Amino acid sequence: MPFCNILHDRSYLTKIHKYDNLIQAVNSKTYIPELIDFIETLVEDGCTGTDTIHFCNPEPLSTSDVVDIMRGFELENLDWSWVDIEELNLAAGRSNCTLDTTKVKEEYGYTLSTEREALQKSLAAITAA
């Protein structure tokens, strides 16, 4: 789930901020500025491979952890409420994924911020704007 330094319609942070009803889940998220930096590094190093990489920030957080961090930056939705996924009549099941980022560090030598650190960087930029 991507997020960046602005409240963009496709950003995970924008979606969480706009939604009144939240579901508790843990999902891997990708801080877009770090992804761009990683891609630039690959291009500069002349990477020509077709490797599959899980590029997301390590130590994924739950929705409630993200909400707590957002509140710490005074970015919240006063109408937030928690909904139990079992109470929803979903037509399809949800996919909550946590991905392994070991390959990015061990095979590509790239160190990512933890998800908490990346969220704090992003929210600091958002609230400073």
Sine and cosine of phi, psi and omega as CSV:
sin_phi,cos_phi,sin_psi,cos_psi,sin_omega,cos_omega
0.00,0.00,0.89,-0.46,-0.10,-1.00
-0.99,0.17,0.52,-0.85,0.17,-0.99
-0.52,-0.85,0.41,-0.91,-0.07,-1.00
-0.59,-0.81,-0.29,-0.96,-0.09,-1.00
-1.00,-0.03,0.20,0.98,0.10,-1.00
-0.70,-0.71,0.34,-0.94,0.07,-1.00
-1.00,0.06,0.99,0.13,0.00,-1.00
-1.00,-0.06,0.53,-0.85,-0.06,-1.00
-0.82,0.57,-0.49,0.87,-0.03,-1.00
-1.00,-0.04,-0.06,1.00,-0.03,-1.00
-0.97,0.23,0.69,-0.72,0.06,-1.00
-0.81,0.59,-0.66,0.75,-0.03,-1.00
-0.90,0.43,-0.62,0.78,0.05,-1.00
-0.90,0.44,-0.70,0.72,0.00,-1.00
-0.89,0.46,-0.73,0.68,0.02,-1.00
-0.87,0.49,-0.67,0.74,-0.02,-1.00
-0.90,0.44,-0.63,0.77,-0.06,-1.00
-0.98,0.19,-0.54,0.84,-0.09,-1.00
-0.96,0.29,0.71,-0.71,0.08,-1.00
-0.99,0.13,-0.60,0.80,-0.05,-1.00
-0.97,-0.25,0.84,-0.54,-0.05,-1.00
-0.91,-0.41,0.53,-0.85,0.05,-1.00
-0.93,-0.38,0.70,-0.71,0.03,-1.00
-0.97,0.24,0.87,-0.49,0.02,-1.00
-0.39,-0.92,0.39,-0.92,0.11,-0.99
-0.93,-0.38,0.85,-0.53,0.03,-1.00
-0.70,-0.72,0.56,-0.83,0.13,-0.99
-0.94,0.34,0.58,-0.81,-0.01,-1.00
-0.76,-0.66,0.43,-0.90,-0.04,-1.00
-0.85,-0.52,0.83,-0.55,0.08,-1.00
-0.99,0.11,0.95,-0.30,-0.15,-0.99
-0.82,0.57,-0.66,0.75,0.04,-1.00
-0.84,0.54,-0.57,0.82,0.05,-1.00
-0.96,0.30,-0.58,0.81,0.05,-1.00
-0.89,0.45,-0.69,0.72,0.01,-1.00
-0.89,0.46,-0.68,0.73,0.03,-1.00
-0.88,0.48,-0.67,0.75,0.02,-1.00
-0.89,0.45,-0.69,0.72,0.02,-1.00
-0.89,0.46,-0.70,0.72,0.05,-1.00
-0.85,0.52,-0.67,0.74,0.03,-1.00
-0.89,0.46,-0.69,0.72,0.03,-1.00
-0.88,0.48,-0.70,0.72,-0.02,-1.00
-0.90,0.44,-0.72,0.70,0.00,-1.00
-0.89,0.47,-0.57,0.82,-0.01,-1.00
-0.99,0.15,-0.04,1.00,0.03,-1.00
0.96,0.27,0.49,0.87,0.00,-1.00
-0.89,0.45,0.80,-0.60,0.02,-1.00
-0.85,-0.53,0.15,0.99,-0.06,-1.00
-0.95,0.30,0.18,-0.98,0.04,-1.00
-0.84,-0.54,0.63,0.77,-0.05,-1.00
-0.95,0.32,0.54,-0.84,0.13,-0.99
-1.00,-0.03,0.80,-0.60,-0.06,-1.00
-0.78,-0.63,0.72,-0.69,0.14,-0.99
-1.00,0.02,0.99,-0.12,-0.02,-1.00
-0.99,-0.13,0.99,-0.14,0.08,-1.00
-0.49,-0.87,0.30,-0.95,-0.04,-1.00
-0.98,0.21,0.67,-0.74,-0.03,-1.00
-0.94,0.33,0.25,-0.97,0.00,-1.00
0.88,0.47,0.89,0.46,-0.04,-1.00
-0.86,0.50,0.56,-0.83,-0.05,-1.00
-0.95,-0.31,0.38,-0.93,0.08,-1.00
-0.99,0.16,0.23,-0.97,0.04,-1.00
-0.86,0.51,-0.67,0.75,-0.01,-1.00
-0.91,0.41,-0.57,0.82,0.08,-1.00
-0.89,0.46,-0.68,0.73,0.00,-1.00
-0.90,0.44,-0.70,0.72,0.03,-1.00
-0.86,0.50,-0.68,0.74,0.03,-1.00
-0.88,0.48,-0.68,0.74,0.02,-1.00
-0.91,0.42,-0.68,0.73,0.02,-1.00
-0.87,0.49,-0.69,0.72,0.02,-1.00
-0.88,0.48,-0.58,0.82,0.05,-1.00
-0.88,0.47,-0.40,0.91,0.05,-1.00
-0.98,-0.20,0.25,0.97,0.01,-1.00
0.84,0.55,0.60,0.80,0.08,-1.00
-0.88,-0.48,0.99,-0.16,-0.03,-1.00
-0.55,-0.83,0.19,-0.98,0.05,-1.00
-0.90,-0.44,0.90,-0.45,-0.06,-1.00
-0.91,0.41,-0.25,0.97,0.01,-1.00
-0.99,-0.10,0.12,0.99,0.02,-1.00
-0.84,0.54,0.71,-0.70,0.16,-0.99
-0.56,-0.83,0.42,-0.91,-0.04,-1.00
-0.99,-0.11,0.71,-0.71,-0.01,-1.00
-0.88,-0.47,0.72,-0.70,0.06,-1.00
-0.99,0.17,0.83,-0.55,-0.08,-1.00
-0.86,0.52,-0.51,0.86,0.01,-1.00
-0.92,0.39,-0.38,0.93,0.00,-1.00
-0.99,0.13,-0.22,0.98,0.00,-1.00
-1.00,0.08,0.60,-0.80,0.03,-1.00
-0.99,-0.12,0.97,0.24,-0.07,-1.00
-0.99,0.14,0.67,-0.74,0.04,-1.00
-0.96,0.29,-0.47,0.88,0.00,-1.00
-0.69,-0.72,0.45,-0.89,0.01,-1.00
-0.94,0.33,0.37,-0.93,0.04,-1.00
-1.00,-0.03,0.49,-0.87,0.07,-1.00
-0.91,-0.41,0.93,-0.37,0.06,-1.00
-0.94,-0.34,0.90,-0.44,-0.15,-0.99
-0.88,-0.48,0.69,-0.72,0.22,-0.98
-0.87,-0.49,0.81,-0.58,-0.13,-0.99
-0.95,-0.31,0.49,-0.87,0.01,-1.00
-1.00,0.09,0.80,-0.60,-0.04,-1.00
-0.96,-0.28,0.21,0.98,-0.04,-1.00
-0.83,0.56,-0.66,0.75,-0.07,-1.00
-0.86,0.51,-0.64,0.77,-0.02,-1.00
-0.86,0.50,-0.66,0.75,-0.03,-1.00
-0.98,0.17,-0.75,0.67,-0.12,-0.99
-0.97,0.24,-0.64,0.77,-0.06,-1.00
-1.00,-0.07,-0.42,0.91,-0.04,-1.00
-0.92,-0.39,-0.09,1.00,0.05,-1.00
0.90,0.43,0.45,0.89,-0.06,-1.00
-0.95,-0.30,0.81,-0.58,0.00,-1.00
-0.98,-0.18,0.83,-0.56,0.01,-1.00
-0.99,-0.11,0.48,-0.88,0.18,-0.98
-0.93,0.38,0.47,-0.88,0.14,-0.99
-0.91,0.41,0.27,-0.96,0.00,-1.00
-0.87,0.50,-0.65,0.76,0.02,-1.00
-0.87,0.49,-0.73,0.69,0.01,-1.00
-0.88,0.47,-0.69,0.72,-0.01,-1.00
-0.90,0.43,-0.67,0.74,0.04,-1.00
-0.88,0.47,-0.65,0.76,0.01,-1.00
-0.91,0.42,-0.65,0.76,0.07,-1.00
-0.87,0.49,-0.73,0.68,-0.04,-1.00
-0.89,0.46,-0.75,0.66,-0.04,-1.00
-0.93,0.38,-0.54,0.84,0.08,-1.00
-0.89,0.45,-0.67,0.74,0.03,-1.00
-0.92,0.39,-0.66,0.75,-0.01,-1.00
-0.90,0.44,-0.73,0.68,-0.07,-1.00
-0.97,0.23,-0.33,0.95,0.05,-1.00
-0.98,0.18,-0.38,0.92,-0.06,-1.00
-0.95,0.30,0.00,0.00,0.00,0.00
